[in-house]
């Protein structure tokens, strides 16, 4: 199910529940701004999700409403996860879906970090 990025934040979404400790996860990194964990349905050998701890539906919502500290903290967390997992030299892909056309499935901003094999072209032609 795709998400309408203009909808209000739903505090019962799976990532909000993970942040509250209601659903377990395999944590890779956590600080005051972000949580990173392994995807339960990996699409690459390494597939980690990085989410901000604030209640933001998508990238647009986050960039418009988050504080400077939240934005900097989240972006730094994504980079730290990639460095800590040793992904910088071989390379990795970041993907953040926003809204219906991108097929965003969870109404909480999240960045997919894919790595561990050659990933091929970004979009099928």
Residue frames as qw, qx, qy, qz and C-alpha x, y, z in Angstrom:
[[0.000, 0.889, 0.457, 0.000, 0.00, 0.00, 0.00],
 [0.408, 0.358, -0.014, 0.840, 1.45, 3.36, -1.02],
 [0.275, -0.608, -0.467, 0.580, 1.23, 6.37, 1.30],
 [0.172, 0.866, 0.240, 0.404, -0.11, 9.85, 0.58],
 [0.548, 0.054, -0.312, 0.774, 2.76, 12.04, 1.80],
 [0.131, -0.454, -0.006, -0.881, 0.34, 14.85, 2.65],
 [0.685, -0.517, -0.476, -0.193, -1.45, 12.80, 5.34],
 [0.364, -0.779, 0.357, -0.364, -0.83, 13.58, 9.01],
 [0.186, 0.414, -0.867, 0.206, 1.65, 11.41, 10.91],
 [0.853, -0.268, -0.293, -0.339, 0.19, 8.08, 12.09],
 [0.201, -0.641, 0.660, -0.337, 1.74, 7.18, 15.45],
 [0.858, -0.100, 0.455, -0.217, 0.66, 3.54, 15.02],
 [0.710, 0.597, -0.361, -0.096, 2.93, 2.94, 11.99],
 [0.955, -0.085, -0.202, 0.199, 5.46, 0.13, 12.36],
 [0.530, 0.383, -0.305, 0.692, 8.47, 2.44, 12.73],
 [0.325, -0.611, 0.191, -0.696, 6.77, 4.48, 15.47],
 [0.907, -0.361, -0.032, -0.216, 6.05, 1.21, 17.25],
 [0.836, 0.161, -0.270, 0.449, 9.70, 0.12, 16.85],
 [0.179, 0.557, -0.280, 0.761, 10.84, 3.47, 18.30],
 [0.578, -0.538, 0.169, -0.589, 8.56, 2.90, 21.32],
 [0.089, -0.364, 0.905, -0.202, 10.02, -0.59, 21.84],
 [0.763, 0.103, 0.341, -0.539, 6.75, -2.36, 21.02],
 [0.921, 0.388, -0.021, -0.030, 8.29, -4.28, 18.09],
 [0.680, -0.492, 0.359, 0.408, 11.80, -5.75, 18.25],
 [0.590, 0.792, -0.156, -0.019, 14.47, -4.90, 15.69],
 [0.860, -0.079, 0.032, 0.502, 18.09, -5.72, 14.93],
 [0.059, -0.986, 0.021, 0.156, 19.65, -2.38, 15.81],
 [0.755, 0.363, -0.027, 0.545, 22.78, -1.28, 13.94],
 [0.288, 0.165, -0.192, 0.923, 23.03, 2.24, 15.38],
 [0.256, -0.809, -0.513, -0.133, 21.11, 4.52, 17.71],
 [0.297, 0.005, -0.280, 0.913, 21.59, 8.02, 19.07],
 [0.125, 0.452, 0.494, -0.732, 19.32, 10.87, 20.12],
 [0.348, 0.459, -0.187, -0.796, 18.31, 11.65, 16.51],
 [0.661, 0.329, -0.505, -0.447, 18.14, 8.35, 14.64],
 [0.736, -0.189, 0.635, -0.138, 17.72, 4.60, 14.79],
 [0.486, 0.478, -0.621, -0.387, 19.21, 2.25, 12.19],
 [0.669, -0.135, 0.692, -0.236, 18.24, -1.41, 11.93],
 [0.116, -0.108, 0.883, 0.441, 18.30, -4.32, 9.51],
 [0.600, 0.099, -0.222, -0.762, 15.31, -4.58, 7.16],
 [0.655, -0.078, 0.692, -0.293, 13.20, -7.69, 7.86],
 [0.795, 0.466, 0.388, 0.018, 12.84, -8.32, 4.12],
 [0.289, -0.629, 0.378, 0.614, 16.27, -7.42, 2.71],
 [0.695, 0.695, 0.127, -0.132, 16.54, -6.51, -0.97],
 [0.489, 0.698, -0.477, 0.217, 20.37, -6.68, -0.99],
 [0.721, -0.032, -0.585, 0.370, 22.99, -8.50, 1.13],
 [0.225, -0.249, -0.447, 0.829, 23.14, -5.38, 3.30],
 [0.168, -0.590, -0.464, -0.640, 19.80, -3.60, 3.70],
 [0.290, -0.326, -0.564, 0.701, 19.55, -1.22, 6.64],
 [0.071, -0.810, -0.431, -0.391, 16.81, 1.28, 7.39],
 [0.309, -0.085, -0.347, 0.881, 17.69, 4.58, 9.06],
 [0.175, -0.754, -0.547, -0.319, 14.81, 6.53, 10.61],
 [0.019, 0.454, -0.302, 0.838, 14.67, 9.80, 12.49],
 [0.173, -0.258, -0.836, 0.452, 13.31, 9.62, 16.01],
 [0.255, 0.268, 0.191, -0.909, 10.91, 12.49, 15.32],
 [0.493, 0.462, 0.716, -0.175, 7.41, 12.02, 13.88],
 [0.205, 0.553, -0.347, -0.729, 7.91, 12.85, 10.19],
 [0.835, 0.362, 0.314, -0.271, 5.91, 11.25, 7.36],
 [0.814, 0.440, 0.189, 0.327, 8.49, 11.71, 4.59],
 [0.579, 0.007, 0.042, 0.814, 11.52, 13.64, 3.39],
 [0.018, 0.596, 0.265, 0.757, 9.41, 16.68, 2.49],
 [0.575, -0.749, -0.272, -0.189, 7.78, 16.76, 5.94],
 [0.776, -0.385, -0.098, 0.489, 11.17, 16.32, 7.65],
 [0.479, 0.185, 0.115, 0.850, 12.97, 18.99, 5.63],
 [0.131, -0.654, -0.262, -0.698, 10.16, 21.48, 6.27],
 [0.601, -0.698, -0.147, -0.360, 9.54, 20.83, 9.99],
 [0.858, -0.256, -0.250, 0.370, 12.61, 19.28, 11.64],
 [0.295, -0.920, 0.145, 0.213, 15.02, 21.39, 13.65],
 [0.398, 0.770, -0.499, 0.016, 18.53, 22.07, 12.33],
 [0.311, -0.489, 0.789, -0.203, 19.88, 19.70, 14.99],
 [0.797, 0.144, 0.539, -0.232, 17.50, 16.90, 13.91],
 [0.725, 0.675, -0.085, -0.107, 18.40, 17.34, 10.24],
 [0.198, 0.734, -0.640, 0.116, 22.14, 17.38, 10.90],
 [0.499, -0.344, 0.748, -0.272, 21.87, 14.48, 13.35],
 [0.855, 0.285, 0.374, -0.217, 19.89, 12.33, 10.93],
 [0.646, 0.719, -0.256, -0.016, 22.16, 12.99, 7.95],
 [0.010, -0.668, 0.718, -0.198, 25.24, 12.31, 10.09],
 [0.704, -0.157, 0.633, -0.280, 23.67, 9.07, 11.35],
 [0.869, 0.469, 0.086, -0.133, 23.18, 7.80, 7.79],
 [0.448, 0.744, -0.477, 0.139, 26.84, 8.50, 7.02],
 [0.316, -0.544, 0.715, -0.304, 28.05, 6.93, 10.27],
 [0.866, 0.051, 0.437, -0.240, 26.09, 3.73, 9.60],
 [0.793, 0.597, -0.125, 0.009, 27.64, 3.45, 6.11],
 [0.195, 0.729, -0.602, 0.261, 31.15, 4.04, 7.51],
 [0.527, -0.407, 0.657, -0.353, 30.68, 1.69, 10.47],
 [0.897, 0.178, 0.367, -0.169, 29.46, -1.10, 8.16],
 [0.455, -0.360, 0.609, 0.540, 32.47, -0.61, 5.85],
 [0.563, 0.588, 0.580, 0.046, 30.35, 0.35, 2.86],
 [0.106, 0.877, -0.086, -0.461, 32.00, 3.57, 1.69],
 [0.157, -0.506, 0.695, 0.486, 34.82, 2.06, -0.40],
 [0.276, 0.169, 0.895, 0.307, 32.82, -0.62, -2.23],
 [0.222, -0.126, -0.307, -0.917, 29.81, 1.72, -2.51],
 [0.093, 0.398, 0.843, -0.349, 26.20, 1.79, -1.41],
 [0.101, -0.439, -0.499, -0.741, 22.84, 3.19, -2.47],
 [0.098, 0.259, 0.571, -0.773, 20.50, 5.41, -0.44],
 [0.170, -0.379, -0.671, -0.614, 16.81, 5.49, -1.23],
 [0.120, 0.292, 0.582, -0.749, 14.05, 7.51, 0.41],
 [0.005, -0.451, -0.753, -0.479, 10.56, 7.13, -1.04],
 [0.123, 0.256, 0.345, -0.895, 8.03, 9.95, -0.68],
 [0.529, 0.313, 0.084, -0.784, 4.37, 9.54, -1.51],
 [0.831, 0.270, 0.385, -0.298, 2.21, 7.42, -3.74],
 [0.688, 0.673, -0.246, -0.117, 4.19, 7.55, -6.99],
 [0.166, 0.626, -0.741, 0.176, 7.34, 6.34, -5.22],
 [0.796, -0.189, -0.556, -0.144, 5.43, 3.54, -3.45],
 [0.043, -0.412, 0.627, -0.660, 6.24, 4.71, 0.10],
 [0.595, -0.267, -0.739, -0.168, 4.85, 1.93, 2.31],
 [0.501, -0.507, -0.544, 0.443, 5.42, 3.22, 5.86],
 [0.038, 0.889, 0.198, 0.411, 4.34, 6.76, 6.78],
 [0.539, -0.786, 0.141, 0.266, 7.53, 7.53, 8.73],
 [0.371, 0.828, -0.414, -0.068, 10.58, 8.97, 6.97],
 [0.823, -0.329, 0.432, 0.167, 13.12, 6.23, 6.36],
 [0.334, 0.732, -0.533, -0.264, 16.22, 5.87, 4.26],
 [0.991, 0.037, 0.124, 0.041, 17.09, 2.48, 2.80],
 [0.061, -0.758, 0.620, 0.190, 20.81, 1.75, 2.69],
 [0.967, 0.222, 0.095, -0.076, 21.58, -1.01, 0.17],
 [0.101, 0.762, -0.635, -0.079, 25.01, -2.61, -0.33],
 [0.674, -0.289, 0.676, -0.075, 26.97, -5.83, -0.45],
 [0.627, 0.237, 0.657, 0.344, 26.84, -6.49, -4.20],
 [0.057, -0.026, 0.384, 0.921, 26.84, -4.55, -7.48],
 [0.300, 0.438, 0.607, -0.592, 23.36, -2.99, -7.48],
 [0.347, 0.433, 0.693, 0.460, 22.89, -2.28, -11.18],
 [0.025, 0.381, 0.230, 0.895, 21.02, 0.69, -12.65],
 [0.166, 0.028, 0.490, -0.855, 18.80, 2.80, -10.42],
 [0.644, 0.318, 0.323, -0.616, 15.59, 2.32, -12.38],
 [0.551, 0.172, 0.768, 0.277, 14.61, -0.33, -14.88],
 [0.173, 0.390, -0.298, -0.854, 14.25, 1.09, -18.35]]
